[in-house]
Amino acid sequence: MYLLHWLLSRVNDKMVENQSVFNVEEAQAVMRHISELNKSLVTGEKEKHDLLMVSETFNLQKLYNLFFKTWFSFLMMFSALKHTKHTC
């Protein structure tokens, strides 16, 4: 974001100081830089989203594993208690 601000400030400074317009090559260069910055921002946001999704999925998987381990332990304990009552 800082780079975009810097680039636009430079464009503004040139316009104010020289009271002139950009030539075609300069205008194209500015547009290329803005396009590259936009792509970088979009890519960074997508990567951030992807990392958050992986993290969320991993945490859900850990939660499921904990639930099933706890449930299995409960069933084993219940089965052992039921078996103990029948043998006594």
N, C-alpha and C positions, 0 to 999 in steps of 0.2 A: 504494500500500500504506500509505503514511503517513497518507493521508486516512481510510482505513478504521480504522486504529488510533486516530486522533484521535476519530472518530465513536463508536467503541465505548467509548473512555475517558470521553467525555462522558455516554454512557448509564449507564455504571457509576457515575460521580460523582453523577449525579442520584439513582440508586437508593440509594446509600450515604448521601448527605447528607439526603435528604428522607424516607427510609424509606417511600417511596410508590411507586405504580405510575404508569405513563404513562396519559394519557387516550387515547382512540381516535385523535384527530388526531395527537398526538405519536408514537404507535406507528406509524401509517401513514407519517408523514414519515420516521421512522427506516428503515422497510422500503423506502421509495422510494429513499432515499440509498444503502442497501446494494445494492439492485438496480441502480442507476445505476453504482455503483462496480464491481460484478461485470461489467456489460456493457462498461465501459471496459477492464477487465483482459482480458476475453475478446477484445474487438476488437483491443486492442494486441498480444496474443499471435498472433492470426490475421494481422495486418499484418506482424509480425516473421517469421512462418513464410512468408508470401507473398514477402517481400523476400529471404529466404534461398533460396527455390526459384528465383526469378528470377536471383539471383547464381549459384547452382549451375548452372542451365541455360546461362547466359552463359559461364561458365568451361568447361563441357563443349563448347560450340560452338567456343570458341577452341582447345581441345585437338584437336577434330576437324579444324578448318581447318589447324592446324599439321601434323597427321599427313598429311592429304591433300596439302598443299603439299610436304612432305618426300618423300612417296612419289612424287609426280609428278616432282620434281626428280631423284630417283634413277632413275626410268624414262627420263627424257630423257637423263641422263648415260650410262646403260647402253646406250641406243639409239645415242648418239653414238659410244661406244667400240666397239660392235659394227660400226657402219658404217665406222669408221676402220680396223678390222682387215681388212675385206673389200676396201677400196680400196688397201691397201698391198701 
